[in-house]
Amino acid sequence: MARLIATVVFALGIVGLFRLNREPGARTSKALWIPAMWLFIAASRNVSDWLQMSSGGSTDYTEGSPLDRTVLTAILLLGVIVILIRHARMGALLRSNVPILLFFFYCGVSVLWSDFPDVASKRWFRACGDVVMVLIVLSERDWQAAFRQLLSRLGFILVPLSILFIRYYPELGRRYSRAGRPFWVGVATDKNALGMICLIFGLASVFRFLQLYQEKKPNRKTRELIAQGALIAMTVYLLKEADSATALSCFGLAGSVMVLTYLYAWARKPAVMHLMVVAVLSVAFSALFLGIGSGLVEDLGRESTLTGRTAIWQSALGLVRNPLLGTGFESFWIGPRLRQVEIDINQGVNQAHDGYIEIFLNLGWVGIALLGGLIVTGYRRVAPAVRQRTQLGSLRLAFLIVALAYNFTEGGFKMMHPVWIVFLLTIAIVPRNPSQRRPLKIGMQLDGSQRTIDRPNKVQDLIEEQTFSRDFANPHARFTG
């Protein structure tokens, strides 16, 4: 009876959060629910796991579940249909994001030298689904509102549902270690995945709370502030109890930079911003990767060996035959190599627990170089957005920091991983649509009427050179004479 009452209460609470967070002026389409479904599965569990139809064995990991494949293929096809309908916007969008396309092209080519081309090709097609979902969000007429709403919708569902599972459905929301120690997983599959959910949606909620707090719309913003505040409280509670050191540290480091750059002009100065980014990444690298400053590592609840990760890295790196090209897309943790690593470390494993090493194992130094290109390109796009205090600038910087720091000890640069999908959304750009250019107000006529002229070419060239869309610009900024 208690379960039923709790389920009803939480369901009503989720509906209430959605109603409180409504944005009447936001121009987003129903197609946004397609990437929401994709990201929901990526952030929580496969459909077969939700229906408890997965065996969880090595066959499932290698071949995948037919049910999962069918569901994801259906979602992907819906996404492709949306892309085809919006074909007029796709050309410029794709041309503006060539580095992302180049990375995925190389991933597809690497299938040719995989020992398991069937499995690798299936995984590559699924990985292309991440790009399709990103394109759907970015091709929305108000893509920034779409970005916001995508994260809010999923946060309002996944976070409360995790608390419900943990408290009232322990067989779904909790797991046990080999030693019998219980830990929380919520709607995810392990505690680190739960921490990652709280990290992504918690940061988005904190940023939205800051935005709303500074808006001059008291009637509407109060409702949204309540919704976002409730979500922040729930994510902080789960982060504290989930015992995920990586997620907790990334939340603190990236969140600090996000808040400072959004609220204070001095923090948006290039030198200060670059210094803060280097500093937080250095702290994350030293504390989570090298174990320098063992006190901090121990404070985060980890031994200096990073819970056996170093043993995995040593074993896996020794099995790479072609350091230049790697073993092929998502092909390392299959077959003899997987069995050898499991023998070496005396436990089961299916990833390197380091995103950069994971890329090297599968794609070699070429993959590392292409990933480095994505990171550099992404930062060069995000930094100006922060300096100009655009609507999502500081949040995008926080997500970029999260992607870089999170992958020091977790494999987040991989298909259908929320950190990877958010990373792609962060570094992608939306080209300015010439048809949407508006004239600039430059003064008043003597009779009191307003006189306007077209935007000067120099201003147009500057905006187009920076490849920001009109929506990137500060909505409160005006050029007036």
C-alpha positions, 0 to 999 in steps of 0.5 A: 500500500505504501508503494502505491501511495508513494508512486501516486505522490511522485507521479503527481509531483513530476506532473507538477514540476512540468506544469510549474516549468512551462515556458509559454514563449518558448518555440519548440516542436513536439519532435523534441521528444524524440531526442528526449526518448533517446537520451532517457534510454541512454541515461537510465537503462535499456528497454529490455532492462526496464522490462527485466528481459535482459540476461545481462550476459556477455552475449547481450553485451556483444550482440545486443538485445533484439528488443533494444535494437528494435526500439532504438532503430524506431527512434532513430528512424523517427529522428531521420524523418525529422531531419529529412523534413528539415533538410533546408536547415541541415546543409548549413548546420552540417557544414558548420560542424565538420569536425564532428562529422569527420570524427564519426566518419573515421569511426565508421572507417575503423570498422574495416579493421575491426576483428568483429566488423558486424558488431562494430558496424551495428554500434557505429550506426547506433552512435550515428543516432547521437548525431541525429538527436543533436541535429534535431535539437540544433535545428529547432527554431529556438534551439536554446529553448530546446536545449533547456527543455530537453534537459529539464524534461529529463531531469524532472523524470529521472531524478524523482524516479530515482528517489522513488526507486531507491526508497520504495522499490529497492529491488530496482533502485539498489545494488550490492557489491561483491562484499554485500555492501548496498549502494544506490543506483536509482533508474541507472545501472550503477552508482556512477551512472546515477551520479552522472545523471545528477551531475548533468541535470543538476548543473543544467538546473542550477544554471536555469535557476540563476537565469530565472533569478535575474529575469524581470518576470516575477509572475512566471519566474516564481513558478519556474524557480520553485520547479528548478529549486526542487530539482536542485535539492533532489540532485544534491541529495542523490549526489551526496548519497550515491557516493560517486566521487567523480560526479561529485567532484565534477559538479563542484568544479564545473559548477563553480566556474559556471556560476562565477562566469555567469554572475561576475564580469571579471570571471569572463575576462579571457585570461581569468576564464582560461586560468580557471579552466586550467586550474579546475582541470588540473585539480581534477587530473591530479586528484582523480587520475594521478592520485597526487594529493592523496588526501583529496582522493581519500576525502572523496572516498577513494584509495590512491589506486583509484579502485583498481582502474590502474590495473585495467589500464596497464593490462588493456594498453599492453594488448593494443597491436596497432597504436596508430589506428586502434582495434576498430570502433567499439571493438576492443572489449570483445573476444580474447582481449576482454578475456585476457584483461579479466584474467589479469585483473581477476574481475569482470570489466567492459570498459577502461574507466578512462575516456581517453584511453578508451578512444586510444584502444578503439581508434588509436592515435588518430582517434586521439588527434580527432578528439583533441580537435573536437575539444580545441574547436569546442573551447574556441566556440564556447569561450566567446559565448561566455565572454559575450554572456550568451544565454547558454554560454556558461552552461556550455563551458561547464559541460565542456569541463565536465566532459574533460574531467569526467573522462579521467576516470570514467569512459564517457566518450562513447556511443549513447553516453549522456556525457558524450551527447551533451558534449556534442551539443556543447561544441556544435554551433548553429549558423546564422540564418540570413533570412532571419536578419533584423534591421538595427534601430539607430535613432529617431526621426524628427517627427518621433518615428523610428528610423532603421537601417540594415545591419552594417556589413562589418557587424554581419561579418563579425557575427558570421565569422564567429559562427554564432546564430542570432539566438546566441546573441544576448537578447537584451542587447540593442544597438541604438543611436 
